[in-house]
């Protein structure tokens, strides 16, 4: 078990990375373990989607790069928060974040933003990233007519237009199918997050990193995070290390964001396999029938209601439709705390939402509660399928 305060781990379930990783999968022509999901996802996209998307992401590697545009917002984000953050972000911040992911040099980024150096000079001068990195972004060899150079030129000359088009493409992707995919995946990822928490409570930090196949080493003796490339990060510089279950991170990307004060936030989107995304049955979600036992993950519902605050929220919502702000006032907790608990209940299928003026009224999903008993019987007494034993605590021999 980890010593309290030894390493600031937090667990989150959020689409802040997976929506961009899914876009990478859609745009990448190379074979992937996610091809069954991709085949269905491509068919539901508008005909002009690829053409419009290429204006902000001319090559697939731009999508994980664009995920880093959100780095100023820390922690778990809903999709609505992702879009509002993109739309409201100062254009110069977006430009700096994108450029930093390509050049990894503050001086070059600043010179490009202030126009002391042209894009051509930055890409062909002496102090540039290795050619392999630039090639992944379609910037090596330099060609002023290439799609990647054209996109970068737009980012530098008209960042507001680039930002707005990026938000439009991501929102369109969400609305034309990925929203349903995320709803189908969220309960699975929430259960995986609970499994990670259990592992953290039962295993030393080094064993946890190995179990989760983190792309870094957590050295408890030296108290630092060591990556395969780049410098080590001392534990006392880290504000938070987020472990995020992922359904699309086939490349095992991770992120390190540094504040102006020199503090660091780490994000590890962790993918166990492609089965979750490939196993989405769209017909089940298209019907909107949440009363069938097969559409309910009984374990996720029990875990969601096992927290006293969430049970209190469920009790309130069962009686009176209520907004998140009203819940925060009633329970005398912060709005971020309410958001966290509502997301857990939503992921378990326990929340129904109804627009009301400029706000959203939340209520308890009566159909989910009514179908829970049948789902629990079906899933607990099933003679087929894998047993979810990894979500239970392990007994450790002393």
C-alpha positions as CSV (number, residue, x, y, z in Angstrom):
1,X,0.0,0.0,0.0
2,X,1.3,3.5,-0.8
3,X,2.3,5.8,2.0
4,X,-0.1,8.8,2.4
5,X,1.2,11.7,0.5
6,X,4.0,9.7,-1.2
7,X,2.7,10.3,-4.7
8,X,-0.3,12.4,-5.6
9,X,-2.4,10.0,-7.7
10,X,-5.9,10.9,-8.9
11,X,-8.3,8.7,-10.9
12,X,-10.5,10.3,-13.6
13,X,-12.9,9.2,-16.3
14,X,-13.1,11.8,-19.0
15,X,-13.2,12.1,-22.8
16,X,-10.5,14.8,-22.8
17,X,-8.0,12.5,-24.4
18,X,-10.1,9.8,-26.0
19,X,-12.1,12.1,-28.2
20,X,-8.8,13.2,-29.8
21,X,-7.3,9.6,-29.9
22,X,-10.5,8.4,-31.6
23,X,-10.1,11.1,-34.2
24,X,-6.5,9.9,-34.7
25,X,-7.8,6.4,-35.2
26,X,-10.4,7.6,-37.7
27,X,-7.8,9.5,-39.8
28,X,-5.0,6.9,-39.6
29,X,-4.8,4.5,-42.6
30,X,-2.5,2.1,-40.8
31,X,-4.0,-1.2,-39.5
32,X,-5.1,-1.0,-35.9
33,X,-6.6,-3.2,-33.2
34,X,-9.5,-0.7,-33.3
35,X,-10.4,-1.4,-37.0
36,X,-13.8,-3.0,-36.1
37,X,-14.8,0.2,-34.3
38,X,-13.3,2.4,-37.0
39,X,-15.2,0.6,-39.7
40,X,-18.6,1.5,-38.1
41,X,-17.5,5.0,-37.0
42,X,-16.4,6.1,-40.5
43,X,-19.7,5.1,-42.0
44,X,-21.7,7.5,-39.8
45,X,-19.5,10.6,-40.5
46,X,-20.7,13.3,-42.9
47,X,-19.3,13.0,-46.4
48,X,-17.2,16.2,-46.0
49,X,-15.9,15.4,-42.6
50,X,-12.5,14.3,-43.7
51,X,-11.9,17.3,-45.9
52,X,-12.9,19.7,-43.1
53,X,-11.0,17.8,-40.4
54,X,-7.8,17.9,-42.5
55,X,-7.8,21.7,-42.2
56,X,-7.0,21.5,-38.5
57,X,-5.3,18.1,-38.5
58,X,-3.6,17.6,-41.9
59,X,-1.9,14.3,-40.7
60,X,-3.2,11.9,-38.0
61,X,-0.4,12.9,-35.5
62,X,-2.0,16.4,-35.1
63,X,-4.9,14.9,-33.1
64,X,-2.9,13.8,-30.0
65,X,-1.0,17.1,-30.4
66,X,-4.3,19.1,-30.3
67,X,-5.4,17.2,-27.2
68,X,-2.6,19.1,-25.4
69,X,-4.4,22.4,-26.2
70,X,-6.5,21.8,-23.1
71,X,-3.5,21.7,-20.8
72,X,-4.4,24.8,-18.9
73,X,-7.6,23.1,-17.5
74,X,-6.6,20.6,-14.9
75,X,-8.3,17.3,-14.2
76,X,-11.5,15.6,-15.3
77,X,-13.5,17.3,-18.1
78,X,-16.9,16.6,-19.6
79,X,-17.3,17.0,-23.3
80,X,-19.2,20.3,-22.9
81,X,-16.3,21.6,-20.8
82,X,-13.9,20.5,-23.6
83,X,-15.8,22.5,-26.2
84,X,-16.3,25.5,-24.1
85,X,-12.6,25.6,-23.1
86,X,-11.6,25.4,-26.8
87,X,-14.0,28.1,-27.8
88,X,-13.0,30.5,-25.0
89,X,-9.3,29.8,-25.0
90,X,-7.2,32.8,-25.9
91,X,-6.0,32.2,-29.5
92,X,-2.3,32.9,-28.5
93,X,-2.5,30.2,-25.8
94,X,-3.7,27.6,-28.3
95,X,-1.0,28.6,-30.8
96,X,1.7,28.3,-28.0
97,X,0.4,24.9,-26.9
98,X,0.5,23.5,-30.5
99,X,3.9,24.9,-31.3
100,X,5.3,23.6,-28.0
101,X,4.3,20.1,-28.9
102,X,6.2,20.3,-32.2
103,X,9.3,22.3,-31.4
104,X,9.9,21.6,-27.7
105,X,11.8,24.8,-27.4
106,X,10.4,27.9,-25.7
107,X,12.6,30.3,-27.6
108,X,11.5,29.0,-31.0
109,X,7.8,29.1,-30.0
110,X,8.1,32.7,-28.8
111,X,10.0,33.7,-31.9
112,X,7.2,32.3,-34.1
113,X,4.4,33.9,-32.1
114,X,6.0,37.3,-32.1
115,X,6.9,36.8,-35.8
116,X,10.6,37.4,-35.2
117,X,11.1,34.1,-37.1
118,X,9.2,32.7,-40.0
119,X,7.8,29.2,-40.1
120,X,10.3,28.4,-42.9
121,X,13.2,29.6,-40.7
122,X,12.0,27.6,-37.8
123,X,11.7,24.4,-39.8
124,X,14.9,24.7,-41.8
125,X,17.2,26.4,-39.3
126,X,19.9,24.8,-37.2
127,X,17.9,24.5,-33.9
128,X,15.0,22.3,-34.9
129,X,13.6,19.0,-33.6
130,X,14.9,15.8,-35.1
131,X,13.7,15.2,-38.6
132,X,11.8,12.1,-37.5
133,X,9.5,14.2,-35.2
134,X,8.9,16.8,-37.9
135,X,8.2,14.1,-40.5
136,X,5.4,12.7,-38.2
137,X,3.7,16.1,-38.4
138,X,4.3,16.3,-42.2
139,X,6.7,19.2,-41.8
140,X,9.9,17.4,-43.0
141,X,11.1,17.8,-45.7
142,X,9.8,21.4,-45.8
143,X,7.3,22.1,-48.6
144,X,5.5,25.5,-48.5
145,X,2.6,23.8,-50.5
146,X,2.1,20.9,-48.1
147,X,-1.1,20.6,-46.1
148,X,0.8,20.6,-42.8
149,X,2.7,23.8,-43.6
150,X,-0.6,25.4,-44.8
151,X,-2.3,24.5,-41.5
152,X,0.6,25.8,-39.5
153,X,0.6,29.0,-41.5
154,X,-3.1,29.5,-40.7
155,X,-2.5,28.8,-37.0
156,X,0.1,31.6,-36.9
157,X,-1.7,34.1,-39.1
158,X,-5.3,33.6,-38.1
159,X,-5.3,31.6,-34.8
160,X,-9.0,32.6,-34.0
161,X,-10.2,31.0,-37.2
162,X,-8.1,27.8,-36.5
163,X,-9.4,27.6,-32.9
164,X,-13.1,28.0,-34.0
165,X,-12.7,25.4,-36.8
166,X,-11.0,23.0,-34.4
167,X,-13.9,23.3,-31.9
168,X,-16.4,22.8,-34.8
169,X,-14.7,19.6,-36.1
170,X,-14.5,18.1,-32.6
171,X,-18.1,19.0,-31.8
172,X,-19.3,17.6,-35.1
173,X,-17.5,14.3,-34.5
174,X,-19.1,14.1,-31.1
175,X,-22.6,14.8,-32.4
176,X,-22.4,12.4,-35.3
177,X,-21.8,9.3,-33.3
178,X,-19.0,9.5,-30.8
179,X,-21.3,10.8,-28.1
180,X,-23.2,7.5,-28.2
181,X,-19.9,5.6,-28.2
182,X,-18.8,7.5,-25.1
183,X,-22.1,6.8,-23.3
184,X,-21.6,3.1,-24.1
185,X,-18.0,3.1,-22.9
186,X,-18.2,5.4,-19.8
187,X,-19.6,2.7,-17.5
188,X,-16.9,0.3,-18.6
189,X,-14.2,2.9,-18.0
190,X,-15.7,3.9,-14.7
191,X,-15.5,0.2,-13.5
192,X,-11.9,0.1,-14.7
193,X,-11.2,3.3,-12.7
194,X,-12.5,1.5,-9.6
195,X,-10.2,-1.4,-10.4
196,X,-7.2,0.9,-10.6
197,X,-8.1,2.4,-7.2
198,X,-8.3,-1.0,-5.6
199,X,-4.9,-1.9,-7.1
200,X,-3.4,1.3,-5.7
201,X,-4.7,0.5,-2.2
202,X,-3.2,-3.0,-2.3
203,X,0.1,-2.7,-4.2
204,X,3.3,-0.7,-3.8
205,X,3.7,2.1,-6.3
206,X,6.3,0.3,-8.4
207,X,4.0,-2.8,-8.7
208,X,1.1,-0.5,-9.6
209,X,3.1,1.1,-12.4
210,X,4.0,-2.3,-13.7
211,X,0.4,-3.7,-13.5
212,X,-0.9,-0.7,-15.4
213,X,2.0,-0.8,-17.9
214,X,2.8,2.8,-17.5
215,X,5.3,4.2,-20.0
216,X,7.4,5.6,-17.1
217,X,9.2,4.2,-14.0
218,X,8.1,5.4,-10.6
219,X,11.2,5.3,-8.4
220,X,10.1,5.4,-4.8
221,X,13.7,5.4,-3.5
222,X,14.8,8.4,-5.6
223,X,11.3,9.8,-5.4
224,X,11.1,10.7,-9.1
225,X,9.3,9.8,-12.3
226,X,11.7,8.5,-15.0
227,X,10.7,8.5,-18.7
228,X,12.5,6.8,-21.5
229,X,13.3,10.2,-23.0
230,X,13.6,13.5,-21.3
231,X,14.6,14.4,-17.8
232,X,13.3,12.9,-14.6
233,X,10.6,14.6,-12.5
234,X,10.9,14.9,-8.8
235,X,7.8,13.9,-6.8
236,X,7.8,17.2,-5.0
237,X,7.3,19.0,-8.3
238,X,4.1,17.1,-9.2
239,X,0.8,18.6,-8.3
240,X,-1.2,15.6,-9.5
241,X,-0.8,12.4,-11.5
242,X,-4.0,11.4,-13.2
243,X,-4.7,7.8,-14.1
244,X,-7.4,7.7,-16.8
245,X,-8.9,4.6,-18.3
246,X,-8.8,4.8,-22.1
247,X,-10.5,2.9,-24.9
248,X,-8.4,4.5,-27.7
249,X,-4.9,5.1,-26.6
250,X,-3.3,2.3,-28.7
251,X,0.0,4.2,-28.8
252,X,0.3,4.6,-25.0
253,X,0.7,8.4,-25.2
254,X,1.0,10.3,-22.0
255,X,1.2,14.0,-21.2
256,X,3.2,16.3,-18.9
257,X,2.0,19.8,-18.4
258,X,4.2,22.4,-16.6
259,X,2.8,25.6,-15.1
260,X,4.5,28.9,-15.1
261,X,5.4,28.2,-11.4
262,X,7.3,25.1,-12.5
263,X,4.7,22.6,-11.1
264,X,3.8,19.6,-13.1
265,X,0.6,17.7,-13.9
266,X,0.9,14.2,-15.4
267,X,-1.8,12.3,-17.4
268,X,-1.7,8.6,-18.2
269,X,-4.5,7.5,-20.4
270,X,-4.3,3.7,-19.9
271,X,-5.8,1.3,-22.4
272,X,-6.1,-2.4,-21.5
273,X,-7.4,-3.6,-24.9
274,X,-9.6,-2.8,-27.9
275,X,-12.5,-5.0,-26.7
276,X,-14.4,-2.1,-25.1
277,X,-14.6,0.0,-28.2
278,X,-14.9,-2.8,-30.7
279,X,-17.7,-4.4,-28.6
280,X,-20.0,-1.4,-28.8
281,X,-23.4,-2.5,-30.2
282,X,-24.8,0.6,-31.8
283,X,-28.3,-0.8,-32.2
284,X,-28.7,-1.1,-28.4
285,X,-27.9,2.6,-28.0
286,X,-30.0,3.7,-30.9
287,X,-33.1,2.4,-29.3
288,X,-32.5,4.4,-26.1
289,X,-33.9,1.4,-24.2
290,X,-32.1,1.5,-20.9
291,X,-34.5,-0.9,-19.2
292,X,-33.0,-4.1,-20.5
293,X,-30.6,-5.8,-18.1
294,X,-27.9,-6.2,-20.8
295,X,-27.6,-2.4,-21.1
296,X,-26.9,-2.0,-17.4
297,X,-23.6,-2.7,-15.7
298,X,-24.8,-3.8,-12.3
299,X,-21.3,-3.6,-10.8
300,X,-21.0,0.1,-11.8
301,X,-24.5,0.9,-10.4
302,X,-23.7,-0.7,-7.1
303,X,-20.3,1.1,-6.9
304,X,-21.9,4.4,-7.8
305,X,-24.6,4.1,-5.1
306,X,-22.1,2.7,-2.5
307,X,-20.7,6.2,-1.9
308,X,-22.8,8.0,0.8
309,X,-22.7,11.4,-1.0
310,X,-23.8,9.8,-4.3
311,X,-26.6,7.9,-2.5
312,X,-27.7,11.2,-1.0
313,X,-27.7,12.8,-4.5
314,X,-29.7,9.9,-5.9
315,X,-32.2,10.2,-3.1
316,X,-32.8,13.9,-3.8
317,X,-33.0,13.3,-7.6
318,X,-35.5,10.5,-7.1
319,X,-37.9,13.0,-5.5
320,X,-37.3,16.3,-7.3
321,X,-35.5,17.2,-10.5
322,X,-32.7,19.4,-9.5
323,X,-29.8,21.3,-11.0
324,X,-26.1,20.7,-10.1
325,X,-25.9,24.1,-8.5
326,X,-29.0,23.4,-6.3
327,X,-27.4,20.0,-5.3
328,X,-24.2,21.8,-4.2
329,X,-26.2,24.2,-2.1
330,X,-28.4,21.5,-0.6
331,X,-25.5,19.2,0.4
332,X,-23.1,22.1,1.2
333,X,-20.3,20.9,-1.0
334,X,-18.4,22.5,-3.9
335,X,-19.7,22.4,-7.5
336,X,-16.6,20.4,-8.7
337,X,-17.4,17.8,-6.0
338,X,-21.0,17.6,-7.3
339,X,-19.8,17.4,-10.9
340,X,-17.5,14.5,-9.9
341,X,-20.4,12.5,-8.2
342,X,-22.9,13.3,-10.9
343,X,-20.5,12.0,-13.6
344,X,-20.2,8.7,-11.6
345,X,-24.0,8.4,-11.4
346,X,-24.4,9.3,-15.1
347,X,-21.8,6.8,-16.1
348,X,-23.8,4.1,-14.3
349,X,-26.9,5.1,-16.2
350,X,-28.6,6.6,-13.1
351,X,-29.0,10.2,-14.3
352,X,-31.7,11.5,-16.7
353,X,-31.2,15.1,-17.9
354,X,-33.8,17.6,-19.2
355,X,-32.9,21.0,-20.6
356,X,-34.7,23.8,-18.7
357,X,-34.1,27.4,-19.8
358,X,-30.4,28.0,-19.5
359,X,-29.7,25.0,-17.2
360,X,-30.1,21.3,-17.0
361,X,-32.5,19.5,-14.6
362,X,-31.2,16.2,-13.3
363,X,-33.4,13.4,-12.1
364,X,-32.9,9.7,-11.1
365,X,-33.4,7.3,-14.0
366,X,-36.3,5.2,-12.7
367,X,-35.9,2.7,-15.5
368,X,-32.3,1.9,-14.6
369,X,-33.2,1.5,-10.9
370,X,-36.2,-0.7,-11.9
371,X,-34.1,-2.9,-14.1
372,X,-31.1,-3.2,-11.7
373,X,-32.5,-6.3,-9.9
374,X,-32.8,-8.2,-13.2
375,X,-29.5,-7.1,-14.4
376,X,-27.8,-8.1,-11.2
377,X,-29.4,-11.6,-11.3
378,X,-28.4,-12.0,-15.0
379,X,-24.8,-10.8,-14.5
380,X,-24.1,-12.4,-11.1
381,X,-25.6,-15.8,-12.0
382,X,-24.4,-15.9,-15.6
383,X,-22.6,-19.1,-16.5
384,X,-20.7,-17.4,-19.3
385,X,-18.3,-14.5,-19.5
386,X,-15.3,-13.4,-17.5
387,X,-15.6,-13.0,-13.8
388,X,-14.6,-9.4,-12.7
389,X,-12.3,-10.7,-10.0
390,X,-9.6,-8.0,-10.7
391,X,-12.0,-5.4,-9.4
392,X,-12.0,-6.9,-5.9
393,X,-9.3,-6.3,-3.3
394,X,-6.5,-8.8,-3.2
395,X,-5.3,-10.3,0.1
396,X,-1.6,-9.8,0.5
397,X,0.6,-12.3,2.3
398,X,2.7,-10.7,5.0
